[in-house]
Amino acid sequence: MTARPLRLGVLISGRGNNLQALIDACAAPGFPAEIALVVSNVAGAAGLDRARAAGVPVAVVDHKAFPGREPFEAAVTAQLEATGVGLVCLAGFMRLLTPGFVERWRDRLINIHPSLLPAYKGLDTHARAIADGARFSGCTVHFVRPDMDAGPIVVQAAVPVAQDDTPETLAARILTSELEIYPLAVRLIAEGRVAVEDERVRIRDGSALPAPAVNPPPGA
Ligand code: GRF
């Protein structure tokens, strides 16, 4: 018997590249998750058009229509519960979440962040990595905790920083990896292979390691 797909709720505010990666992954035969609902707090978010084009249900919950964060989040949770969502994926969702929402969805709420956490939490990650002369930056999928950009790490990708990178060129290179690791993290969770133990993620049958990367490469 095949397990029922994990139902995803994807929260967005903008262009929706990561949403598109999840849409595409879920469309592949045998992928163990499906998108039940896309929620945007911005009515004009381009990601909503991506969802509609894929036939995915959408809801707009405009934070400006609510008197505070809690009632806004209660409306989001009501939408997610009504569609039977089992995992909430933040994908460029530009609202800070209260501890109440984070605890409501504890270990069922993940985020993608464009740095190798715990380095470069917050905004302007690429400009800060370049300014520091970092040789690598990258991206992280993690379970969400009340502190911003904190929580058990599910998957990371390390991405080299080029000497002449601008924040835009580095962002584009890292985005390519984001679009790979977000579906990977969702698949691992949906397959039941991800456990949070003492605030660290253990992945069942996930012990093989990639080759180390060196930048500049030896012999450069
Ligand atoms: C991505 O860089 C993601 O890491 C960050 O916000 C951006 C969203 O981009 N959290 P998109 O909406 O997926 O194109």
Boltz pocket constraint, residues with backbone or C-beta under 6 A from the ligand:
constraints:
  - pocket:
      binder: B
      contacts: [[A, 14], [A, 15], [A, 16], [A, 17], [A, 18], [A, 19], [A, 47], [A, 90], [A, 91], [A, 92], [A, 93], [A, 112], [A, 113], [A, 114], [A, 175], [A, 178]]
      max_distance: 6.0
